[in-house]
């Protein structure tokens, strides 16, 4: 494996940032950053 494409993303549709609640932000952050991190970690385990 030479390339990793970690492209899972979620967004809150039709919701301005000013109207987001903490649960909306937590969901966005978890999917958009945690998913990419564990994808890269798993790839590193296969290379290591």
C-alpha distance matrix in Angstrom:
0.0 3.8 6.0 7.7 11.0 13.6 16.6 19.0 22.3 25.9 29.1 32.7 34.2 37.6 38.1 38.9 37.6 41.2 41.5 38.4 39.2 37.3 35.8 34.4 32.8 31.4 29.8 28.2 27.0 25.7 23.5 22.5 21.6 21.2 18.7 16.4 17.0 16.1 12.9 11.8 13.5 11.8 8.2 10.1 11.7 8.8 8.0 11.8
3.8 0.0 3.8 7.0 10.2 13.2 16.1 19.0 22.0 25.7 28.5 32.3 33.6 36.9 37.3 37.9 36.5 40.1 40.8 37.8 38.8 37.0 35.9 34.2 32.4 31.4 29.9 27.9 26.7 25.8 23.7 22.1 21.2 21.4 19.2 16.3 16.9 16.9 13.8 12.0 14.3 13.6 9.8 11.0 13.6 11.4 9.7 13.2
6.0 3.8 0.0 3.8 6.6 9.7 12.4 15.5 18.4 22.1 24.9 28.6 29.9 33.1 33.6 34.2 32.9 36.6 37.2 34.3 35.5 33.8 32.7 30.9 29.1 28.3 26.7 24.6 23.5 22.8 20.6 18.8 18.2 18.7 16.4 13.4 14.7 15.1 11.7 10.3 13.3 12.9 9.5 11.4 14.2 12.6 11.6 15.0
7.7 7.0 3.8 0.0 3.8 6.2 9.3 12.1 15.0 18.7 21.7 25.4 26.9 30.2 30.6 31.3 29.9 33.6 34.0 31.0 32.0 30.3 29.0 27.3 25.6 24.7 23.0 21.0 20.0 19.2 16.9 15.2 14.7 15.1 12.6 9.8 11.4 11.7 8.2 7.4 10.8 10.4 7.7 10.2 12.9 12.0 11.9 15.0
11.0 10.2 6.6 3.8 0.0 3.8 5.8 9.0 11.8 15.6 18.4 22.2 23.4 26.7 27.3 28.1 27.1 30.8 31.1 28.3 29.5 28.2 26.8 24.8 23.3 22.7 20.8 18.5 18.1 17.5 14.8 13.0 13.3 14.3 11.5 8.9 11.6 12.2 8.8 9.1 12.7 12.5 10.6 13.3 15.9 15.2 15.5 18.5
13.6 13.2 9.7 6.2 3.8 0.0 3.8 6.1 8.9 12.6 15.6 19.2 20.9 24.3 24.6 25.4 24.2 27.8 28.0 25.0 26.1 24.6 23.2 21.2 19.8 19.0 17.1 15.0 14.4 13.8 11.1 9.4 9.8 10.6 7.8 5.4 8.7 9.5 6.6 7.8 11.2 11.4 10.6 13.2 15.6 15.6 16.5 18.9
16.6 16.1 12.4 9.3 5.8 3.8 0.0 3.8 6.1 9.8 12.6 16.3 17.6 21.0 21.6 22.6 21.8 25.5 25.6 22.8 24.2 23.2 21.8 19.4 18.3 18.1 15.8 13.4 13.7 13.5 10.3 8.5 10.3 11.8 8.9 7.5 11.2 12.2 9.8 11.4 14.7 14.8 14.3 17.0 19.2 19.2 20.1 22.7
19.0 19.0 15.5 12.1 9.0 6.1 3.8 0.0 3.8 7.0 10.4 13.9 15.5 19.2 19.5 21.0 20.3 23.9 23.5 20.5 21.6 20.6 18.8 16.5 15.9 15.4 12.7 10.8 11.6 10.9 7.3 6.7 9.2 10.1 7.1 7.5 11.1 11.6 10.0 12.5 15.1 15.1 15.5 18.2 19.9 20.2 21.7 24.0
22.3 22.0 18.4 15.0 11.8 8.9 6.1 3.8 0.0 3.8 6.8 10.4 12.1 15.7 15.9 17.3 16.6 20.2 19.8 17.0 18.5 17.8 16.3 13.6 12.9 13.2 10.6 8.0 9.6 9.9 6.6 5.2 8.8 10.6 8.7 9.2 12.7 13.8 12.9 15.0 17.6 18.1 18.6 21.0 22.9 23.5 24.9 26.9
25.9 25.7 22.1 18.7 15.6 12.6 9.8 7.0 3.8 0.0 3.8 7.0 9.0 12.6 12.7 14.6 14.2 17.7 16.8 14.0 15.5 15.3 13.5 10.5 10.7 11.4 8.4 6.1 9.0 9.6 6.7 6.6 10.4 12.0 10.7 12.1 15.1 16.1 15.8 18.1 20.3 20.9 21.8 24.2 25.8 26.6 28.2 30.0
29.1 28.5 24.9 21.7 18.4 15.6 12.6 10.4 6.8 3.8 0.0 3.8 5.9 9.2 9.1 10.9 10.8 14.3 13.5 11.1 13.3 13.8 12.6 9.0 9.4 11.3 8.9 6.3 9.7 11.3 9.4 8.8 12.4 14.5 13.9 15.0 17.8 19.3 19.1 21.2 23.3 24.2 25.1 27.3 29.1 30.0 31.4 33.1
32.7 32.3 28.6 25.4 22.2 19.2 16.3 13.9 10.4 7.0 3.8 0.0 3.8 6.5 5.9 8.4 9.0 12.0 10.5 8.5 10.8 12.3 11.1 7.4 8.8 11.3 9.3 7.7 11.3 13.1 11.9 11.9 15.2 17.0 16.8 18.3 20.9 22.2 22.4 24.5 26.5 27.4 28.5 30.6 32.2 33.4 34.8 36.5
34.2 33.6 29.9 26.9 23.4 20.9 17.6 15.5 12.1 9.0 5.9 3.8 0.0 3.8 5.5 8.5 10.5 13.2 11.6 10.8 13.6 15.6 14.5 10.8 12.5 15.1 12.9 11.3 14.9 16.6 14.9 14.7 18.3 20.2 19.6 20.8 23.7 25.0 24.8 27.0 29.2 29.9 30.7 33.0 34.8 35.6 37.0 38.9
37.6 36.9 33.1 30.2 26.7 24.3 21.0 19.2 15.7 12.6 9.2 6.5 3.8 0.0 3.8 6.5 9.6 11.6 10.0 10.5 13.7 16.4 16.0 12.4 14.1 17.2 15.6 14.1 17.4 19.5 18.3 17.9 21.2 23.4 23.1 24.2 26.9 28.4 28.3 30.3 32.6 33.4 34.3 36.4 38.3 39.2 40.5 42.3
38.1 37.3 33.6 30.6 27.3 24.6 21.6 19.5 15.9 12.7 9.1 5.9 5.5 3.8 0.0 3.8 6.4 8.1 6.4 6.8 10.2 13.0 13.1 9.8 11.3 14.6 13.7 12.4 15.5 17.9 17.3 17.0 19.9 22.1 22.3 23.6 25.9 27.6 28.0 29.8 31.8 33.0 34.0 35.9 37.7 38.9 40.2 41.8
38.9 37.9 34.2 31.3 28.1 25.4 22.6 21.0 17.3 14.6 10.9 8.4 8.5 6.5 3.8 0.0 3.8 5.3 5.5 6.8 10.5 13.3 14.3 11.2 11.7 15.4 15.3 13.5 15.9 18.9 18.7 17.8 20.3 22.8 23.5 24.3 26.4 28.5 29.0 30.4 32.4 34.0 34.9 36.5 38.5 39.9 40.9 42.3
37.6 36.5 32.9 29.9 27.1 24.2 21.8 20.3 16.6 14.2 10.8 9.0 10.5 9.6 6.4 3.8 0.0 3.8 5.3 5.2 8.7 10.7 12.5 9.7 9.1 12.9 13.6 11.7 13.4 16.6 17.1 16.0 17.9 20.5 21.7 22.4 24.1 26.4 27.3 28.4 30.2 32.1 33.1 34.3 36.4 38.1 38.9 40.1
41.2 40.1 36.6 33.6 30.8 27.8 25.5 23.9 20.2 17.7 14.3 12.0 13.2 11.6 8.1 5.3 3.8 0.0 3.8 5.7 8.5 11.1 13.5 11.4 11.2 14.8 16.0 14.7 16.2 19.3 20.2 19.4 21.1 23.4 24.9 25.7 27.2 29.5 30.6 31.7 33.3 35.3 36.5 37.5 39.6 41.4 42.3 43.3
41.5 40.8 37.2 34.0 31.1 28.0 25.6 23.5 19.8 16.8 13.5 10.5 11.6 10.0 6.4 5.5 5.3 3.8 0.0 3.8 6.5 9.9 11.5 9.6 10.5 13.9 14.6 14.1 16.1 18.8 19.5 19.3 21.4 23.3 24.6 25.9 27.5 29.4 30.5 32.0 33.5 35.2 36.6 37.9 39.7 41.4 42.6 43.7
38.4 37.8 34.3 31.0 28.3 25.0 22.8 20.5 17.0 14.0 11.1 8.5 10.8 10.5 6.8 6.8 5.2 5.7 3.8 0.0 3.8 6.7 8.1 5.9 6.8 10.1 10.9 10.5 12.5 15.0 16.0 16.0 17.9 19.7 21.0 22.6 24.0 25.8 27.1 28.6 29.9 31.6 33.2 34.5 36.1 37.9 39.2 40.2
39.2 38.8 35.5 32.0 29.5 26.1 24.2 21.6 18.5 15.5 13.3 10.8 13.6 13.7 10.2 10.5 8.7 8.5 6.5 3.8 0.0 3.8 5.5 5.4 6.6 8.8 10.3 11.1 12.6 14.5 16.1 16.8 18.2 19.3 21.1 23.0 24.0 25.5 27.2 28.9 29.7 31.4 33.3 34.5 35.7 37.8 39.3 40.0
37.3 37.0 33.8 30.3 28.2 24.6 23.2 20.6 17.8 15.3 13.8 12.3 15.6 16.4 13.0 13.3 10.7 11.1 9.9 6.7 3.8 0.0 3.8 5.4 5.1 6.1 8.6 9.9 10.4 12.0 14.3 15.2 16.0 16.7 18.9 20.9 21.4 22.8 25.0 26.5 27.0 28.8 30.9 31.8 33.0 35.3 36.8 37.2
35.8 35.9 32.7 29.0 26.8 23.2 21.8 18.8 16.3 13.5 12.6 11.1 14.5 16.0 13.1 14.3 12.5 13.5 11.5 8.1 5.5 3.8 0.0 3.8 5.4 5.0 6.2 8.6 9.8 10.4 12.4 14.1 15.3 15.4 17.2 19.7 20.4 21.3 23.3 25.3 25.7 27.1 29.4 30.6 31.5 33.6 35.4 36.0
34.4 34.2 30.9 27.3 24.8 21.2 19.4 16.5 13.6 10.5 9.0 7.4 10.8 12.4 9.8 11.2 9.7 11.4 9.6 5.9 5.4 5.4 3.8 0.0 3.8 5.5 5.3 6.3 8.7 10.1 11.0 12.2 14.1 15.0 16.2 18.4 19.8 21.0 22.4 24.4 25.4 26.7 28.6 30.1 31.3 33.2 34.8 35.7
32.8 32.4 29.1 25.6 23.3 19.8 18.3 15.9 12.9 10.7 9.4 8.8 12.5 14.1 11.3 11.7 9.1 11.2 10.5 6.8 6.6 5.1 5.4 3.8 0.0 3.8 5.4 5.1 6.0 8.4 10.1 10.4 11.7 13.0 14.9 16.5 17.5 19.2 20.9 22.4 23.4 25.2 26.9 28.0 29.5 31.5 32.9 33.6
31.4 31.4 28.3 24.7 22.7 19.0 18.1 15.4 13.2 11.4 11.3 11.3 15.1 17.2 14.6 15.4 12.9 14.8 13.9 10.1 8.8 6.1 5.0 5.5 3.8 0.0 3.8 5.5 5.1 5.9 8.6 9.9 10.4 10.8 12.9 15.1 15.6 16.8 18.9 20.6 21.1 22.8 25.0 25.9 27.0 29.3 30.8 31.3
29.8 29.9 26.7 23.0 20.8 17.1 15.8 12.7 10.6 8.4 8.9 9.3 12.9 15.6 13.7 15.3 13.6 16.0 14.6 10.9 10.3 8.6 6.2 5.3 5.4 3.8 0.0 3.8 5.5 5.2 6.2 8.4 10.1 10.2 11.3 13.9 15.1 15.9 17.5 19.7 20.5 21.6 23.7 25.2 26.2 28.1 29.9 30.8
28.2 27.9 24.6 21.0 18.5 15.0 13.4 10.8 8.0 6.1 6.3 7.7 11.3 14.1 12.4 13.5 11.7 14.7 14.1 10.5 11.1 9.9 8.6 6.3 5.1 5.5 3.8 0.0 3.8 5.6 5.5 5.9 8.2 9.7 10.5 12.2 14.0 15.5 16.5 18.4 19.8 21.2 22.7 24.3 25.8 27.4 28.9 30.0
27.0 26.7 23.5 20.0 18.1 14.4 13.7 11.6 9.6 9.0 9.7 11.3 14.9 17.4 15.5 15.9 13.4 16.2 16.1 12.5 12.6 10.4 9.8 8.7 6.0 5.1 5.5 3.8 0.0 3.8 5.6 5.3 5.7 7.3 9.3 10.6 11.5 13.5 15.1 16.4 17.4 19.4 21.0 22.0 23.6 25.7 26.9 27.7
25.7 25.8 22.8 19.2 17.5 13.8 13.5 10.9 9.9 9.6 11.3 13.1 16.6 19.5 17.9 18.9 16.6 19.3 18.8 15.0 14.5 12.0 10.4 10.1 8.4 5.9 5.2 5.6 3.8 0.0 3.8 5.7 5.7 5.1 7.0 9.5 10.1 11.0 13.0 14.9 15.4 16.9 19.1 20.3 21.3 23.4 25.1 25.8
23.5 23.7 20.6 16.9 14.8 11.1 10.3 7.3 6.6 6.7 9.4 11.9 14.9 18.3 17.3 18.7 17.1 20.2 19.5 16.0 16.1 14.3 12.4 11.0 10.1 8.6 6.2 5.5 5.6 3.8 0.0 3.8 5.8 5.7 5.3 8.0 9.8 10.5 11.5 13.8 15.1 16.0 17.7 19.6 20.8 22.3 24.0 25.2
22.5 22.1 18.8 15.2 13.0 9.4 8.5 6.7 5.2 6.6 8.8 11.9 14.7 17.9 17.0 17.8 16.0 19.4 19.3 16.0 16.8 15.2 14.1 12.2 10.4 9.9 8.4 5.9 5.3 5.7 3.8 0.0 3.8 6.2 6.0 6.6 9.0 10.9 11.3 12.9 14.8 16.2 17.3 18.9 20.8 22.2 23.4 24.8
21.6 21.2 18.2 14.7 13.3 9.8 10.3 9.2 8.8 10.4 12.4 15.2 18.3 21.2 19.9 20.3 17.9 21.1 21.4 17.9 18.2 16.0 15.3 14.1 11.7 10.4 10.1 8.2 5.7 5.7 5.8 3.8 0.0 3.8 5.5 5.3 6.2 8.8 10.0 10.8 12.3 14.4 15.6 16.6 18.5 20.4 21.4 22.3
21.2 21.4 18.7 15.1 14.3 10.6 11.8 10.1 10.6 12.0 14.5 17.0 20.2 23.4 22.1 22.8 20.5 23.4 23.3 19.7 19.3 16.7 15.4 15.0 13.0 10.8 10.2 9.7 7.3 5.1 5.7 6.2 3.8 0.0 3.8 5.5 5.1 6.3 8.6 10.0 10.4 12.2 14.3 15.2 16.4 18.6 20.1 20.7
18.7 19.2 16.4 12.6 11.5 7.8 8.9 7.1 8.7 10.7 13.9 16.8 19.6 23.1 22.3 23.5 21.7 24.9 24.6 21.0 21.1 18.9 17.2 16.2 14.9 12.9 11.3 10.5 9.3 7.0 5.3 6.0 5.5 3.8 0.0 3.8 5.5 5.4 6.2 8.7 9.9 10.7 12.5 14.3 15.5 17.0 18.7 20.0
16.4 16.3 13.4 9.8 8.9 5.4 7.5 7.5 9.2 12.1 15.0 18.3 20.8 24.2 23.6 24.3 22.4 25.7 25.9 22.6 23.0 20.9 19.7 18.4 16.5 15.1 13.9 12.2 10.6 9.5 8.0 6.6 5.3 5.5 3.8 0.0 3.8 5.6 5.1 6.3 8.6 10.0 10.7 12.3 14.4 15.7 16.8 18.2
17.0 16.9 14.7 11.4 11.6 8.7 11.2 11.1 12.7 15.1 17.8 20.9 23.7 26.9 25.9 26.4 24.1 27.2 27.5 24.0 24.0 21.4 20.4 19.8 17.5 15.6 15.1 14.0 11.5 10.1 9.8 9.0 6.2 5.1 5.5 3.8 0.0 3.8 5.5 5.3 6.1 8.7 10.0 10.5 12.4 14.5 15.5 16.2
16.1 16.9 15.1 11.7 12.2 9.5 12.2 11.6 13.8 16.1 19.3 22.2 25.0 28.4 27.6 28.5 26.4 29.5 29.4 25.8 25.5 22.8 21.3 21.0 19.2 16.8 15.9 15.5 13.5 11.0 10.5 10.9 8.8 6.3 5.4 5.6 3.8 0.0 3.8 5.4 4.8 6.0 8.5 9.6 10.4 12.4 14.2 14.9
12.9 13.8 11.7 8.2 8.8 6.6 9.8 10.0 12.9 15.8 19.1 22.4 24.8 28.3 28.0 29.0 27.3 30.6 30.5 27.1 27.2 25.0 23.3 22.4 20.9 18.9 17.5 16.5 15.1 13.0 11.5 11.3 10.0 8.6 6.2 5.1 5.5 3.8 0.0 3.8 5.4 5.3 6.3 8.7 10.0 11.0 12.7 14.3
11.8 12.0 10.3 7.4 9.1 7.8 11.4 12.5 15.0 18.1 21.2 24.5 27.0 30.3 29.8 30.4 28.4 31.7 32.0 28.6 28.9 26.5 25.3 24.4 22.4 20.6 19.7 18.4 16.4 14.9 13.8 12.9 10.8 10.0 8.7 6.3 5.3 5.4 3.8 0.0 3.8 5.5 5.1 6.1 8.7 10.0 10.6 12.0
13.5 14.3 13.3 10.8 12.7 11.2 14.7 15.1 17.6 20.3 23.3 26.5 29.2 32.6 31.8 32.4 30.2 33.3 33.5 29.9 29.7 27.0 25.7 25.4 23.4 21.1 20.5 19.8 17.4 15.4 15.1 14.8 12.3 10.4 9.9 8.6 6.1 4.8 5.4 3.8 0.0 3.8 5.4 5.0 6.3 8.9 10.0 10.3
11.8 13.6 12.9 10.4 12.5 11.4 14.8 15.1 18.1 20.9 24.2 27.4 29.9 33.4 33.0 34.0 32.1 35.3 35.2 31.6 31.4 28.8 27.1 26.7 25.2 22.8 21.6 21.2 19.4 16.9 16.0 16.2 14.4 12.2 10.7 10.0 8.7 6.0 5.3 5.5 3.8 0.0 3.8 5.4 5.1 6.5 8.9 9.9
8.2 9.8 9.5 7.7 10.6 10.6 14.3 15.5 18.6 21.8 25.1 28.5 30.7 34.3 34.0 34.9 33.1 36.5 36.6 33.2 33.3 30.9 29.4 28.6 26.9 25.0 23.7 22.7 21.0 19.1 17.7 17.3 15.6 14.3 12.5 10.7 10.0 8.5 6.3 5.1 5.4 3.8 0.0 3.8 5.4 5.2 6.4 8.7
10.1 11.0 11.4 10.2 13.3 13.2 17.0 18.2 21.0 24.2 27.3 30.6 33.0 36.4 35.9 36.5 34.3 37.5 37.9 34.5 34.5 31.8 30.6 30.1 28.0 25.9 25.2 24.3 22.0 20.3 19.6 18.9 16.6 15.2 14.3 12.3 10.5 9.6 8.7 6.1 5.0 5.4 3.8 0.0 3.8 5.4 5.1 5.9
11.7 13.6 14.2 12.9 15.9 15.6 19.2 19.9 22.9 25.8 29.1 32.2 34.8 38.3 37.7 38.5 36.4 39.6 39.7 36.1 35.7 33.0 31.5 31.3 29.5 27.0 26.2 25.8 23.6 21.3 20.8 20.8 18.5 16.4 15.5 14.4 12.4 10.4 10.0 8.7 6.3 5.1 5.4 3.8 0.0 3.8 5.5 5.2
8.8 11.4 12.6 12.0 15.2 15.6 19.2 20.2 23.5 26.6 30.0 33.4 35.6 39.2 38.9 39.9 38.1 41.4 41.4 37.9 37.8 35.3 33.6 33.2 31.5 29.3 28.1 27.4 25.7 23.4 22.3 22.2 20.4 18.6 17.0 15.7 14.5 12.4 11.0 10.0 8.9 6.5 5.2 5.4 3.8 0.0 3.8 5.7
8.0 9.7 11.6 11.9 15.5 16.5 20.1 21.7 24.9 28.2 31.4 34.8 37.0 40.5 40.2 40.9 38.9 42.3 42.6 39.2 39.3 36.8 35.4 34.8 32.9 30.8 29.9 28.9 26.9 25.1 24.0 23.4 21.4 20.1 18.7 16.8 15.5 14.2 12.7 10.6 10.0 8.9 6.4 5.1 5.5 3.8 0.0 3.8
11.8 13.2 15.0 15.0 18.5 18.9 22.7 24.0 26.9 30.0 33.1 36.5 38.9 42.3 41.8 42.3 40.1 43.3 43.7 40.2 40.0 37.2 36.0 35.7 33.6 31.3 30.8 30.0 27.7 25.8 25.2 24.8 22.3 20.7 20.0 18.2 16.2 14.9 14.3 12.0 10.3 9.9 8.7 5.9 5.2 5.7 3.8 0.0
